[in-house]
Amino acid sequence: MPLPDHAFRHHPELKSRIEDPETSFFRDFDLEEVDKVMLANGFDLDYRHPDAVREALRRDMLAERPAGDLWVFAYGSLMWNPALIFEEVRRAHTPDYQRSFCIWDDGGRGSKETPGLMGALDVGTGCTGFAFRIAEDRIDDETYRLCKRELIMDAYLARFIPLETAQGRITALTFVANHDCDVIVSDLSLDEQARMIAQASGFLGTSREYLESMAGHLSEFGISDPYVEDLLARMRRVPRAAE
């Protein structure tokens, strides 16, 4: 099902910059296949929520949603690869949260020897991203797919937050750092974050590539994030692990 042209009426330039959900890996990825990869790389299957737990979290989340269509706020890879069928996209801002590389990663883009950091949304000084509107009759299907990706483990909490857009204020679902989870580390200095990201690699690639991808996409979208820009500059001053 292709995205309708009217979905990009506020930002026609995004049509060529947001991946078609039908070609996205995340649209129909199989967690059992992910389990096989994790097992092959030495991880136990308790790395993720059981399916029943994740589904219960999704149902609880939907019980709190506002009536009507559902808005989803994207601040990382969901911006350019949402894997969702949506009716509208808007540039959106939250003054209450910011991007933060605070998820300890000793697996996908890090290892036990050289752990890295992945991005989350945490309490802070502001974040600009995209809000995607999902039609009410697609909410169940689209959130099932979304939660397989975002609630795969307990690093994130589903929250509904107010957003400012040029077309008016909205309330959107997003996923924020869960400080009750032991993989959330919020006490690292920027230099410590930069060092970890510069030197970490895992079976999915490097943390460096992840940060560079985020910074590159934000620049392409015309979004300035001083934290990401500062972290990128500091990371580039750190030698790679093999150097």
DALINCOR-V872385 format. One record per residue. N is the residue number from 1. RES is the residue in one small letter. BURIAL is b if it has 24 or more other ideal C-beta (glycine too) atoms within 12 Angstrom, else e. Layout:
BEGIN
n:N res:RES burial:BURIAL
n:N res:RES burial:BURIAL
END
This chain:
BEGIN
n:1 res:m burial:e
n:2 res:p burial:e
n:3 res:l burial:b
n:4 res:p burial:e
n:5 res:d burial:e
n:6 res:h burial:e
n:7 res:a burial:b
n:8 res:f burial:b
n:9 res:r burial:e
n:10 res:h burial:e
n:11 res:h burial:b
n:12 res:p burial:e
n:13 res:e burial:e
n:14 res:l burial:b
n:15 res:k burial:e
n:16 res:s burial:e
n:17 res:r burial:b
n:18 res:i burial:b
n:19 res:e burial:e
n:20 res:d burial:e
n:21 res:p burial:b
n:22 res:e burial:e
n:23 res:t burial:e
n:24 res:s burial:e
n:25 res:f burial:e
n:26 res:f burial:b
n:27 res:r burial:b
n:28 res:d burial:e
n:29 res:f burial:e
n:30 res:d burial:e
n:31 res:l burial:b
n:32 res:e burial:e
n:33 res:e burial:e
n:34 res:v burial:b
n:35 res:d burial:e
n:36 res:k burial:e
n:37 res:v burial:e
n:38 res:m burial:b
n:39 res:l burial:e
n:40 res:a burial:e
n:41 res:n burial:e
n:42 res:g burial:e
n:43 res:f burial:e
n:44 res:d burial:e
n:45 res:l burial:e
n:46 res:d burial:e
n:47 res:y burial:b
n:48 res:r burial:b
n:49 res:h burial:b
n:50 res:p burial:e
n:51 res:d burial:e
n:52 res:a burial:e
n:53 res:v burial:e
n:54 res:r burial:b
n:55 res:e burial:e
n:56 res:a burial:e
n:57 res:l burial:b
n:58 res:r burial:b
n:59 res:r burial:e
n:60 res:d burial:e
n:61 res:m burial:b
n:62 res:l burial:b
n:63 res:a burial:e
n:64 res:e burial:e
n:65 res:r burial:b
n:66 res:p burial:e
n:67 res:a burial:e
n:68 res:g burial:e
n:69 res:d burial:b
n:70 res:l burial:b
n:71 res:w burial:b
n:72 res:v burial:b
n:73 res:f burial:b
n:74 res:a burial:b
n:75 res:y burial:b
n:76 res:g burial:b
n:77 res:s burial:b
n:78 res:l burial:b
n:79 res:m burial:b
n:80 res:w burial:b
n:81 res:n burial:b
n:82 res:p burial:b
n:83 res:a burial:b
n:84 res:l burial:b
n:85 res:i burial:b
n:86 res:f burial:b
n:87 res:e burial:b
n:88 res:e burial:b
n:89 res:v burial:b
n:90 res:r burial:b
n:91 res:r burial:b
n:92 res:a burial:b
n:93 res:h burial:b
n:94 res:t burial:b
n:95 res:p burial:e
n:96 res:d burial:e
n:97 res:y burial:b
n:98 res:q burial:b
n:99 res:r burial:b
n:100 res:s burial:b
n:101 res:f burial:b
n:102 res:c burial:b
n:103 res:i burial:b
n:104 res:w burial:b
n:105 res:d burial:b
n:106 res:d burial:b
n:107 res:g burial:b
n:108 res:g burial:b
n:109 res:r burial:b
n:110 res:g burial:b
n:111 res:s burial:b
n:112 res:k burial:e
n:113 res:e burial:e
n:114 res:t burial:b
n:115 res:p burial:b
n:116 res:g burial:b
n:117 res:l burial:b
n:118 res:m burial:b
n:119 res:g burial:b
n:120 res:a burial:b
n:121 res:l burial:b
n:122 res:d burial:b
n:123 res:v burial:e
n:124 res:g burial:e
n:125 res:t burial:e
n:126 res:g burial:b
n:127 res:c burial:b
n:128 res:t burial:b
n:129 res:g burial:b
n:130 res:f burial:b
n:131 res:a burial:b
n:132 res:f burial:b
n:133 res:r burial:b
n:134 res:i burial:b
n:135 res:a burial:b
n:136 res:e burial:e
n:137 res:d burial:e
n:138 res:r burial:e
n:139 res:i burial:b
n:140 res:d burial:e
n:141 res:d burial:b
n:142 res:e burial:b
n:143 res:t burial:b
n:144 res:y burial:b
n:145 res:r burial:b
n:146 res:l burial:b
n:147 res:c burial:b
n:148 res:k burial:b
n:149 res:r burial:b
n:150 res:e burial:b
n:151 res:l burial:b
n:152 res:i burial:b
n:153 res:m burial:b
n:154 res:d burial:b
n:155 res:a burial:b
n:156 res:y burial:b
n:157 res:l burial:b
n:158 res:a burial:b
n:159 res:r burial:b
n:160 res:f burial:b
n:161 res:i burial:b
n:162 res:p burial:e
n:163 res:l burial:b
n:164 res:e burial:b
n:165 res:t burial:b
n:166 res:a burial:e
n:167 res:q burial:e
n:168 res:g burial:e
n:169 res:r burial:e
n:170 res:i burial:b
n:171 res:t burial:b
n:172 res:a burial:b
n:173 res:l burial:b
n:174 res:t burial:b
n:175 res:f burial:b
n:176 res:v burial:b
n:177 res:a burial:b
n:178 res:n burial:b
n:179 res:h burial:e
n:180 res:d burial:e
n:181 res:c burial:e
n:182 res:d burial:e
n:183 res:v burial:b
n:184 res:i burial:b
n:185 res:v burial:b
n:186 res:s burial:b
n:187 res:d burial:e
n:188 res:l burial:e
n:189 res:s burial:e
n:190 res:l burial:b
n:191 res:d burial:e
n:192 res:e burial:b
n:193 res:q burial:b
n:194 res:a burial:b
n:195 res:r burial:b
n:196 res:m burial:b
n:197 res:i burial:b
n:198 res:a burial:b
n:199 res:q burial:b
n:200 res:a burial:b
n:201 res:s burial:b
n:202 res:g burial:b
n:203 res:f burial:e
n:204 res:l burial:e
n:205 res:g burial:e
n:206 res:t burial:b
n:207 res:s burial:b
n:208 res:r burial:b
n:209 res:e burial:b
n:210 res:y burial:b
n:211 res:l burial:b
n:212 res:e burial:b
n:213 res:s burial:b
n:214 res:m burial:b
n:215 res:a burial:b
n:216 res:g burial:e
n:217 res:h burial:b
n:218 res:l burial:b
n:219 res:s burial:e
n:220 res:e burial:e
n:221 res:f burial:b
n:222 res:g burial:e
n:223 res:i burial:b
n:224 res:s burial:e
n:225 res:d burial:b
n:226 res:p burial:e
n:227 res:y burial:b
n:228 res:v burial:b
n:229 res:e burial:e
n:230 res:d burial:e
n:231 res:l burial:b
n:232 res:l burial:b
n:233 res:a burial:e
n:234 res:r burial:b
n:235 res:m burial:b
n:236 res:r burial:e
n:237 res:r burial:e
n:238 res:v burial:b
n:239 res:p burial:e
n:240 res:r burial:e
n:241 res:a burial:e
n:242 res:a burial:e
n:243 res:e burial:e
END
